[in-house]
């Protein structure tokens, strides 16, 4: 460490207070979903904090014994930091443009360039090191030497190694791990959030690789847990653990969407396809001859063939109303359905109402985070709200109905509808994706298939085809 913990504590606290460090769920420029977002641009409006950061960067360079003739900040956030350092320490500064202007001198580097001299690079945050290398290469093209870069924060995701491979030494004021430690000590974040961020770092490392004779950054593949391993996690819901185990034992991650109107056909499907599925999804309100005796027969078949029953009720009312819909009425859903689902339009009250009924029965709930229909409004902020509610009620919510993985927590299941062997759609706006796309690329766990099986000449054979396709996609994902 370039500076002492005593000096870091107040700085980290101040940066947190001005929201330079944010914790939650954020989509990064790379497309990754991250539990932490770091944005230091706002410190330009806080002169004292800007000066404090600049002083620590310069102190780090001095402590490392770096010899340099000029300073250059990586555009854009590090530019004011470099300016403060050069102004207060009377050091020549170079400015690297991000783009060449089509007028004037058309230079990419502004300032007094003296080939053969050494320039120190200043940066705010380093992840993969790519932004730093862009600046290094531009300076080197002008004949300027670059041997060292000083950064406020090293995210510890491979940037140091990449820069070292290119002959550039990285010196950091602090690391992301150290910031987490300080913020936890200050009780600004809890141990669970610390764990989430550390797992994210470990699962999203950049490693240097040789490609066509030059070094490049490639994302290190994250370690994917098997269904059986996820079943044993301490925070996995009992219903989810049961499902994970039977999926592993039966080698199936296929859910049959049994949207039929006659009880006899429903029971025949459950009996014939039960060995191939991990779950049977019902819409009991479209059964013309529903009785609780029929559901008793269905639960017996579920025990015999080892699958869970998921009533696709999509509860979407206030807590008191959904509570009555769940436990009472004609259907008495809580008495036979292992799982139900709900929209989050009403807010967390819908989960609280269902939970009062389902939790004592060890039932589980899936939240609708995304939908497979054209024009669906279940995107963006809505999806994030669904994830947040799920995390706040993980004692009852076991996962999501979604088109892709929306949460990085391995305790949560992801079920994706609208799956057929070939991509396409219907005239009512349903969009179809393949098992390989859904499981292998989007990170979902279970495919929900209806018409692809029900309309096949042999439903048993079709179910086996879908089961094998989904399971092979899962195994391929584990092998990454």
Buried (B, 14 or more C-beta within 10 A) or exposed (E): EBBEEEBBBEBBEBBBEBEBBEBEBBEEEEEEBBBBBBBBEBBBEBEEBBBBBBBBBBBBBEEEEBEBBBBBBBBEBBBBBBBBBBEEEEBBBBBBEEEEEEEEEEBBBEBEBBEEBBBBBBBBBBBBBBBBBBBBEBBEEBEBBBBBBBBBBBBBBBBBBBBEBBEBBBBBBBBBBBBBBBBBEEEBBEEEBBEBBBBBBEBBBBBBEEEEEEEEBEBBEBEBBBBEBBBEBEEBBEBBBBBBBBBBEBBBBBBBBBBBEEBEEBBBBBBBBBBBBBBBBBBBEEBEEBEEEBBEBBBEBBEEBBBBBBBBBBBBBEBEBBBEBBBEEEBEBBBBBBBBBBBBBBEBBBBBBBBBBBBEEEBBBBBBBBBBBEEBEBEEEBBBBBBBBBBEBBEBBBBBBBBBBBBBBBBBBBBBBBBBBEEEBEEEEBBBBBBBBBBBEBBBBBBBBBBBBBEBEEBBEBBBBBBBBBBBBBEEBEEE
